[in-house]
Amino acid sequence: MDLISEENYIIAQAKKAHETDPYTAKAWIITAKTLYPNNFHVQYEAYKIEKAARNYEEAAKCFSYIILTFQSQPIELWNEVSELTAALRVPEGETTIEQDFYVKMFQHVSYDVQHKILLLTANHSDNNLDHCKLVLLLLKRFPQAIATHSPRLLETIVQAVSQQSPLKFQEMLIQEALPLIYHKPPELPNHLVYRIYTIALEYYTKQLIEENQDDVSAIYEIWKQIFKVLTFCGQMLNWPPFLSFNKNWSKDVYWQKIVEMASTAAQRPTDNKQIFFCATTLLIFSLQEYFLNIRQKIDGSEVEFILVEGFRERPPDLGKQRPLENPIEHPVIVVSPPCSTETQTAFTTAANCWQYLTGSDHLQIDFSQLLVKLPLSNWVSRFLFDLAVYFGHYEEAKKLLNEMKISNIRQNIRILSLNVGQGPLTMQGFNCILQILMELPSTAGQLLNNMALPSKQRHMILLPLTQRAVIQYCTKAIINTLKRKLFEPNCPDAILGDLLVLSQLEYPRETSIPESVFSIISSRKQFSYLPFPSYVIVMDFLEEFMHIWVTHNGEYNFEFIAAQQNVGGRRIGTRGADKGVREDFKQIMKQQVSRSNEDLCLLIAEFITKEDAHLLKNIF
């Protein structure tokens, strides 16, 4: 007793007795608590004895008394509190025996003490991640404390997103913090609400980019969450309600709502911010649908669709600059199954949003800063090229194309499209065609019905990267150039023959060119085209030649093969009574008829690649 205090003596006796006689130990500690109620070590030893006995209720009483009584908590208590709060964060069913004790003891602690334990622990934490986890634990157990503690929690998380582990704090904000406060939005500074939505948009956009695009339900769920956060932030900022998420609504419905908001909004910063965030969200929403739709399954394989220039009756006015703001100049976008017709609306809505967000210096600065934070570089790069082509800004499109990392066939198709948009086929465009045909896609696909529209209005085509569609586009580009020479005086037979060969691909859907060619041949009463036996196989064309041969016996002269190939050096024709000539003509027609079931697409591709020098001469 001379060497230690009375309190420590009693504690020592209790510890000594605890090893052999727990009842005596408890008697000693009860005595100590009675004599020295304000001694931390006495109260803490009492707690340890109850803990060792796994007496949850009595241990809870001791622990509660310590927490409420001692304001300056020694290190032993903080260690114990840390163990307790760590156990509370362990998922149910995964706790150890010791952690299970803490969980059960905590259930016997009063709500006020539970609240104080968690709050003191959170405030005592030097680590932002631990602090936020503890406050979240506090709010989950004490919803009534949300209004008090959520503003500081949200501010801490938002700051940590930029300074520490972005992904961890993003997940904490989106998955834990926001669901706790959805039902009761707290009062927050405007700038904090803007940051919350920006973080949420970045988080969910990354999920959209990484998500399997075949899992449509997962993508819809992500958009539901984005619109939920947007609505929640709007409530905190007292914004007028924006549209909710509806997967069945066209993107144009959302765009019209933004137009309405812009026309009726007062000149307040929050109104401008609402339109800014809604337009940015709609831009991403539209881009996601656009890029989802331009990848479709065809013949069991995933096929990409590329936006290319369509064909029209006359070349565009190269000296006329199409202003962005003039909707009359905007081309029509046509699509083919299985690509959805909503793809056009998704693209044009994205274009409208992009114009709006980049249309003023104020919005452009905010948008540029936000765009840096969003993982959209691949989408934006592709979209900006398509947008430049859409508005007819061909020089800008060429610069963007040089920056894109894409396969050779994709690049050559885009170069060819720019050529088509600017006028007649050039040497560069023709070389692109040759390169395209050398590396055709493996998927066969089908011919399209919309390469050219009856209207002279400019239009775009979403071209699938399939064999038939690509060959058809290349063929159309050549036809579109050659047909300009069709009605020139003395149009050479070689051009007439080339047009006849190429027009087989879209016959009988497109009949104007072959009708014009046969009209010219009939008027001239002669026609010489040596590649005829290799490439003319359409039955209607063969029947037309047979009809001319039978109807105008003795008046027409056809030359389909070189003189050295004929018997006795004769021409194949109908003039004169040479029976051998007639037999040769019949033989050629019979041979061509037998080939009428060949694949026209591959035949036309072969014609273009093998007869390239012949075509170059006729085109240029």
PETA-V595014 format. One record per helix or strand. SS is the DSSP state (H for helix, E for strand). FROM is the first residue (numbers start at 1). TO is the last residue. If there is no record, write none. Layout:
ss->(SS SS)
from->(FROM FROM)
to->(TO TO)
This chain:
ss->(H H H H H H H H H H H H H H E E E H E H H H H H H E E H H H E H H E H H H H H)
from->(6 22 40 56 75 97 111 128 143 166 190 216 251 269 295 301 311 327 332 342 361 377 394 408 427 452 459 467 493 512 526 532 539 557 563 567 579 600 612)
to->(18 35 52 69 89 107 124 141 163 181 210 236 264 293 298 309 311 329 334 357 373 390 403 422 438 452 464 485 503 524 528 535 551 559 565 569 594 610 619)
